[in-house]
Amino acid sequence: MGATAGIIIAVIIAAIAIIFVLARTRMARSSCSVPLSHLKCNKCGTEFDYAWIPGASLTSLRLLNFRYLMCPVCKKWSLFNIWNTRVDPETHHCAIKVGPS
């Protein structure tokens, strides 16, 4: 890998980090909370909450309304529908929480 490829990779990583920070800043300024989804692993059955930022994902693979995530308990990857499983963060409480807070 040449020096040019290394520079390109560094620029891509910096751009992703800037987008992530801007998304967090925008959500904080708009006084809305981070969306929360209540998910259940289809491999081990563990239920957990996943806090997510729309348009940003550094720990998962985004696929429209779905994310390919690793279960915090069994450590196996599964596809989760984070859009249809949203819950109110003010009233919903779960013992296991994953994602930004």
N, C-alpha and C positions, 0 to 999 in steps of 0.2 A: 504494500500500500504506500503510495507516494505522499509527499507533503501536501499536494493539492487535495487528495481524498481526505486527509486528516483535517484540513481546514474546512472542507465542506461539511464533514460530520460535526465539527465543533459549532459551526454556524447553525446547523439544524437543531442541535441540542439547545443552543442559546435561544433560538426562536421558540421552541417548545416551552422552555422555562419562562420566557417573557409572556407568552399567551396564558400560561397557567397563573402567573402572578396577576395579570390584568383581569382574568376572569374572577379570581378571588377578591380583588379590589372592587370590581364592579358590583359583585354580590354584597359586599360589606357596605358599600355606599348606598345601595338601594334598600337597605334595611330588611332584606328578606333572608330567611334562613336557608341553609344548605338543604336541598331536597333529600329526603330520607326514604329508603325502600326497605320493607321487611321481607327478607328472602329466606328460602329453605333449600338447603343443599339436597339435591336428588340422589347423592351418593351415600351420605351418612345421616341425613335427616335433621341436621343441626339448623336451628333457626337463628338468624342474626340480622342486624340492621346494617345497611350500607349507606353511608352519606356520600353523595356524589355532586360534582359540579357539572352542570350542563356544558357540553362542548369541550371538556377537558378530562383526560384520563391518562394518568401516568402509571397506574397499577393494574390496568385492565385493558382489554381489547374491546373497542366500541363497535357495535353492529346495529345501527339504527336505535331502536328502543331496548336493545339487549346489550349486555356486557358479558364478556367471557372473563370470569373471576375465579380466584382460588379461594376455596372454603377456608376460613380461619381455623377450623378444627381438624379436618381430615387432610388438608393441604392438597386436595385434588381440584382440578379445574372443571368448571361447569358453566353452562350458558344460563344466564338469569335475565328475566324481563324486569328491568328496573323501573320502567314507566308505569306499568299496570299494578305494581306492588307498592306504590308510594303511600306513605302514611304521614300523619301530622306529627312533626318532631316535638311539638309542645305537649301533646297528650299521650303519645305512644312511647312505651319504655320496654327495652329488651336488654338482657344481660350482656350480650355480645354486640359490640359496635365496631364497624370497620369503615375506613375512609376518613376524609378530613372532617374536623369538627368545628 
